Amino acid sequence: MQATQPQLNMNFIGYEAVTGQGDSFQSFAPARNEALTDEFANVSAEQANQAVDKAAAAFSAYAKLHPAQRADFLDAIAAEIEALGDDLIERAVLESGLPTGRISGERGRTMGQLRMFATLLREGSWVDARINPALPDRQPLPRPDLRRMLVPLGPVVVFGASNFPLAFSVAGGDTASALAAGCPVIFKAHPSHPGTSSLVGQAIVEAAQKTGMPDGVFSLLHADNDVAQGLVAHPAVRAVGFTGSRRGGLALLRVAQERPEPIPVYAEMSAVNPVVIMPGAIQENAVKVAEGLAASVVLGVGQFCTNPGLVFLLDSPQTDSFLETVAVKIRASAPATMLNAGICQSYYKGVQQIRVLPGIHVLAEGETEASHDRTEGRATVLTTTAPLFLSNPDLSHEIFGPSSLVVVCQTEAELADCVQSLEGQLTATLFATPDELHQSSVDWIELLQTKAGRVLFGGYPTGVEVCEAMTHGGPFPATTDSRTTSVGTGAILRFVRPVTYQSFPDALLPLALQNANPLGIWRNVDGKMTK
Amino acid sequence: MQATQPQLNMNFIGYEAVTGQGDSFQSFAPARNEALTDEFANVSAEQANQAVDKAAAAFSAYAKLHPAQRADFLDAIAAEIEALGDDLIERAVLESGLPTGRISGERGRTMGQLRMFATLLREGSWVDARINPALPDRQPLPRPDLRRMLVPLGPVVVFGASNFPLAFSVAGGDTASALAAGCPVIFKAHPSHPGTSSLVGQAIVEAAQKTGMPDGVFSLLHADNDVAQGLVAHPAVRAVGFTGSRRGGLALLRVAQERPEPIPVYAEMSAVNPVVIMPGAIQENAVKVAEGLAASVVLGVGQFCTNPGLVFLLDSPQTDSFLETVAVKIRASAPATMLNAGICQSYYKGVQQIRVLPGIHVLAEGETEASHDRTEGRATVLTTTAPLFLSNPDLSHEIFGPSSLVVVCQTEAELADCVQSLEGQLTATLFATPDELHQSSVDWIELLQTKAGRVLFGGYPTGVEVCEAMTHGGPFPATTDSRTTSVGTGAILRFVRPVTYQSFPDALLPLALQNANPLGIWRNVDGKMTK
């Protein structure tokens, strides 16, 4: 079958470009505050089921491919995305309101992730091969030959995030890691950037065809909530990836748990990413810490899941000047267009609900008025005390956007109580000197570690490096599964399970487990790593 | 605090031996069909909460121990169990009705598991350390130093199984792997062997005290269902291990999912462990295959989670003589005492419900009448056809005990339909020659692999080796989480999550991640394995 010609508003059920049979909708340009003329149409439940059926049919052939073939596919996706050139950049800028430089960087990150997984597949050791050869003479019983590796779960449904129209969307980390694992992907596009989604979906379909992947290895669907939940409920679906709101993630989790056969949902939902600042760190470097904090709060109009929404400051003689440095930076920050009108409204509503409370003070806001025509977000930093923070659980909930609440604590005990009261987080950051950690009665690193998947010593959480050592995950409700990461090579481990092969003839074993180690991977043989 | 004197009927809330404040009950000797005189008392909800509070308080200190100290603790548990000598063997035989040789072997397996995890901890590489050193000069942005390893989840509640009073009970694989991971354990004893449980609980407490573990690292509780579910609901509990019935496992899963903060439940629940036998395998070795099958069905009075409850036979001229060989062995098998009266009744009820159905034939049963006084189970093997099997889903449900249903299929397609219709399994076994696999239009290995955590080529599933390469797990409802194993070193991975440390001074990092690699473990540095 030939690749279809690029069409901005298509769904892809496997290789087939189809017009959705459900409701139609228009894309929206937040920076212009206007709907675009392109019409998109959601798929019907029947069309969604066709995509899953195709994925289920493709699974067997796809899972059996040589890892290098899957790697070629991932590389080809990166190349096809690159080949979209400025069309993709312009469309993503138009639909997200994010600046060109940011989108361009995000495209690089997206291609980098795909190529990282291709490299991982070619190296091959990620399958965690373990071999215990037969011991026919063991007493009192012989040991059979046992070999174990990780195998793909099956078709995966992925939901795109609004805030990263490329890196956490159609060809983002969830898709890349699921495809790398050997799982076909049915992608549910985010309605904030449907054109961007269709372009990237088309690129994946082209790459799949060019590299000879089975039809159904990837589908791109525009879909309403009911149809989307139907995807999660489909018996052939084996796992779900999601990045978005807590309400959205929990709704999918409920659907997945209520299936006759429950499946894992990897939902990244919400976090306030606490930053704990001790006096020693301020004494050492007040200006740098303060300016860095302000910059992190407003980065990307605060639309990062790792945005520092809560700062805990242990009071000291430097507190006032530190906060004033933050305030100066915040006042100087220009308002900027947010991803969509809904997010912008929620942001102002969230800030407003907090700022009117007794005991909450406005430390600073951006001095320039925001344009509501361009759905712009204006930075706001508030302050309060520990007793007030501890008395109102609402103060620890995420407000998605460029705001942060600084809690000034009078004692370490008060500060520890504040941190202990928090729910699970993606990140937790500590500014302190080794000396004051040594003298403290609180084990701050350990306390923060119980709350988050990534602990930073200094620095700011808003950069999420794509690498082997990244954990982008954390205890509930930051994610639904603290045992996982959605960024970095570890993300592939969400879409696999171990299978043991007992007493197999060598030729019938998967390559990764054959005696000659034809893939040349690291393997655990009777507890020893060998290659 | 000194260790308390051994008392058969105690609960242990950390180091404290306490009498339960709930209902009391007696232990039962199935082989004598009589209650024993010892009185046990369940803990109250308040006492159960005290155990969790102690575990939560112990977690921080326990998780921070040098891995070698946790290894010493595990070795000490094995030594204390050994020191219980014949008292333990006798009590376990009395309460389980299992023969002395079997219990003795199971004790060896239990100590072996504990020592295996001690070895794993001393070697240390299981923490999957990954390091991406800082790249301060990288363009366009520097990379911070990122280091990641697995850390323990927190307190774990473990439920003992009835069918392995030692190896899947108080000091069994779930307890050993959770303690190895760095998680305190609150153990809920199985009421079928309360005296055995108290003895082993006492041994763990002794070992903990002798090796200087924090009070609360382990508790042993006798508890009713309400109190047990309360343990799962307790906010400080972070994971649950369970081996038992589907109803029991699903009840705990529901409690865990309905918590404000859901937690993972690792429940091993039910399996029929299909065995697929192709004509070529029978032609090669009919007698050995048939006798092995019969032996596997009756092993341990069929009370293994890996008991082969379903056999799919592709019809051939050898079918009748093959089945007759099975029948001869089954008829010659002696009835034997089952674990408790409830299990024995359920077994006969389950067999009876099936054998009266039209189209079900009794191939053979043990010729000796079973003694109902000794709650003995008598082996039964039934046969049926593929159409009948496919028309009645009840035929694929587990009957716990020494029975098996042989489904004689007329075509490979029929056989494939039967296998495809099955739920998830712990094991799936294939008897075939490489030649007939090569000629078949069905990829049998792949089909079986989608259904089970362990696939056997020949052999029988009833032996579960404790080693690196074992997967004792499988797709739902064999377990609640197909991504895990409850046997072998991989079991430790159920009780950990990754944490990334960003830009940490070397001295503040965990030992596993420090530059000098003081633990001498294998680590992934920028994608390369190094030591």
Chai-1 contact restraints between the chains, C-beta under 6 A:
chainA,res_idxA,chainB,res_idxB,connection_type,confidence,min_distance_angstrom,max_distance_angstrom,comment,restraint_id
A,R130,B,E468,contact,1.0,0.0,6.0,A-B,restraint_1
A,R130,B,A469,contact,1.0,0.0,6.0,A-B,restraint_2
A,I131,B,A469,contact,1.0,0.0,6.0,A-B,restraint_3
A,N132,B,C467,contact,1.0,0.0,6.0,A-B,restraint_4
A,N132,B,E468,contact,1.0,0.0,6.0,A-B,restraint_5
A,N132,B,A469,contact,1.0,0.0,6.0,A-B,restraint_6
A,R143,B,E465,contact,1.0,0.0,6.0,A-B,restraint_7
A,P144,B,G459,contact,1.0,0.0,6.0,A-B,restraint_8
A,L146,B,E465,contact,1.0,0.0,6.0,A-B,restraint_9
A,L146,B,A469,contact,1.0,0.0,6.0,A-B,restraint_10
A,R147,B,A469,contact,1.0,0.0,6.0,A-B,restraint_11
A,R148,B,A469,contact,1.0,0.0,6.0,A-B,restraint_12
A,R148,B,T471,contact,1.0,0.0,6.0,A-B,restraint_13
A,Q257,B,Q257,contact,1.0,0.0,6.0,A-B,restraint_14
A,E261,B,F476,contact,1.0,0.0,6.0,A-B,restraint_15
A,P434,B,P505,contact,1.0,0.0,6.0,A-B,restraint_16
A,Q449,B,V499,contact,1.0,0.0,6.0,A-B,restraint_17
A,R454,B,T500,contact,1.0,0.0,6.0,A-B,restraint_18
A,V455,B,Y501,contact,1.0,0.0,6.0,A-B,restraint_19
A,L456,B,Q502,contact,1.0,0.0,6.0,A-B,restraint_20
A,F457,B,S503,contact,1.0,0.0,6.0,A-B,restraint_21
A,F457,B,F504,contact,1.0,0.0,6.0,A-B,restraint_22
A,G458,B,S503,contact,1.0,0.0,6.0,A-B,restraint_23
A,G459,B,P144,contact,1.0,0.0,6.0,A-B,restraint_24
A,G459,B,S503,contact,1.0,0.0,6.0,A-B,restraint_25
A,E465,B,R143,contact,1.0,0.0,6.0,A-B,restraint_26
A,E465,B,L146,contact,1.0,0.0,6.0,A-B,restraint_27
A,C467,B,N132,contact,1.0,0.0,6.0,A-B,restraint_28
A,E468,B,R130,contact,1.0,0.0,6.0,A-B,restraint_29
A,E468,B,N132,contact,1.0,0.0,6.0,A-B,restraint_30
A,E468,B,N524,contact,1.0,0.0,6.0,A-B,restraint_31
A,E468,B,G527,contact,1.0,0.0,6.0,A-B,restraint_32
A,A469,B,R130,contact,1.0,0.0,6.0,A-B,restraint_33
A,A469,B,I131,contact,1.0,0.0,6.0,A-B,restraint_34
A,A469,B,N132,contact,1.0,0.0,6.0,A-B,restraint_35
A,A469,B,L146,contact,1.0,0.0,6.0,A-B,restraint_36
A,A469,B,R147,contact,1.0,0.0,6.0,A-B,restraint_37
A,A469,B,R148,contact,1.0,0.0,6.0,A-B,restraint_38
A,A469,B,T500,contact,1.0,0.0,6.0,A-B,restraint_39
A,M470,B,T500,contact,1.0,0.0,6.0,A-B,restraint_40
A,T471,B,R148,contact,1.0,0.0,6.0,A-B,restraint_41
A,T471,B,P498,contact,1.0,0.0,6.0,A-B,restraint_42
A,T471,B,T500,contact,1.0,0.0,6.0,A-B,restraint_43
A,F476,B,E261,contact,1.0,0.0,6.0,A-B,restraint_44
A,S482,B,R497,contact,1.0,0.0,6.0,A-B,restraint_45
A,R483,B,R497,contact,1.0,0.0,6.0,A-B,restraint_46
A,R497,B,S482,contact,1.0,0.0,6.0,A-B,restraint_47
A,R497,B,R483,contact,1.0,0.0,6.0,A-B,restraint_48
A,P498,B,T471,contact,1.0,0.0,6.0,A-B,restraint_49
A,V499,B,Q449,contact,1.0,0.0,6.0,A-B,restraint_50
A,T500,B,R454,contact,1.0,0.0,6.0,A-B,restraint_51
A,T500,B,A469,contact,1.0,0.0,6.0,A-B,restraint_52
A,T500,B,M470,contact,1.0,0.0,6.0,A-B,restraint_53
A,T500,B,T471,contact,1.0,0.0,6.0,A-B,restraint_54
A,Y501,B,V455,contact,1.0,0.0,6.0,A-B,restraint_55
A,Q502,B,L456,contact,1.0,0.0,6.0,A-B,restraint_56
A,S503,B,F457,contact,1.0,0.0,6.0,A-B,restraint_57
A,S503,B,G458,contact,1.0,0.0,6.0,A-B,restraint_58
A,S503,B,G459,contact,1.0,0.0,6.0,A-B,restraint_59
A,F504,B,F457,contact,1.0,0.0,6.0,A-B,restraint_60
A,P505,B,P434,contact,1.0,0.0,6.0,A-B,restraint_61
A,W522,B,M529,contact,1.0,0.0,6.0,A-B,restraint_62
A,N524,B,E468,contact,1.0,0.0,6.0,A-B,restraint_63
A,G527,B,E468,contact,1.0,0.0,6.0,A-B,restraint_64
A,M529,B,W522,contact,1.0,0.0,6.0,A-B,restraint_65
